[in-house]
Amino acid sequence: MKPSTIRIGRRYRSNRLEGPYDTIVIGSGPGGMAAAVCLSKAGQKVLVLEQHYTAGGFTHSYSRNG
């Protein structure tokens, strides 16, 4: 199985930040994304940071060595 080559978003670089932000959410799992959406709909400017190249946290499944 070939790994996904789809990347959403941009790598973190301090010069790319378009701040200031009202809220910074660390982690894009279900809880982080839900919080970010609610805060954004409430009018806040939100930044979501994720270590992995695709958002989703534990919603992903992985296969290792078959």
C-alpha positions in Angstrom: 0.0 0.0 0.0 1.4 3.4 -1.1 1.3 6.2 1.6 -0.9 9.2 0.9 0.7 12.0 -1.0 -2.1 14.4 -0.3 -1.0 17.3 2.0 -3.4 19.8 3.3 -2.2 23.1 4.7 1.3 24.5 4.9 4.3 23.7 7.0 4.9 25.9 10.0 7.2 28.8 9.4 7.2 31.7 11.8 7.3 34.2 8.9 4.1 32.7 7.4 2.0 33.4 10.5 -0.8 35.9 9.7 -1.5 36.7 13.3 -2.3 37.8 15.7 -4.6 34.9 16.6 -7.3 34.8 19.3 -6.8 31.1 19.8 -4.2 28.5 18.9 -5.3 24.9 18.9 -2.6 22.3 19.1 -3.6 19.0 17.5 -6.1 18.4 14.7 -7.9 15.4 16.1 -11.7 15.4 16.5 -11.7 17.5 19.7 -9.2 20.0 18.4 -11.0 20.5 15.1 -14.4 20.7 16.8 -13.1 23.4 19.2 -11.5 25.3 16.3 -14.7 25.3 14.3 -16.8 26.4 17.2 -14.4 29.2 18.1 -14.2 30.3 14.5 -17.9 30.4 14.1 -18.0 32.5 17.3 -15.8 35.1 15.5 -12.4 34.2 16.7 -9.3 34.0 14.5 -8.0 30.4 15.1 -4.8 28.7 14.2 -4.7 24.9 14.2 -1.2 23.3 14.4 -0.7 19.6 13.6 2.5 17.6 13.7 1.4 15.1 11.1 1.1 16.1 7.4 -2.6 15.4 7.3 -5.2 16.6 9.8 -7.3 14.1 11.7 -5.4 12.8 14.7 -6.6 9.4 15.8 -9.2 9.3 13.0 -6.5 7.8 10.8 -5.7 4.1 10.4 -2.2 2.8 9.7 -0.8 -0.5 8.5 2.7 -1.6 9.5 4.4 -4.7 8.1 1.2 -6.1 6.8 
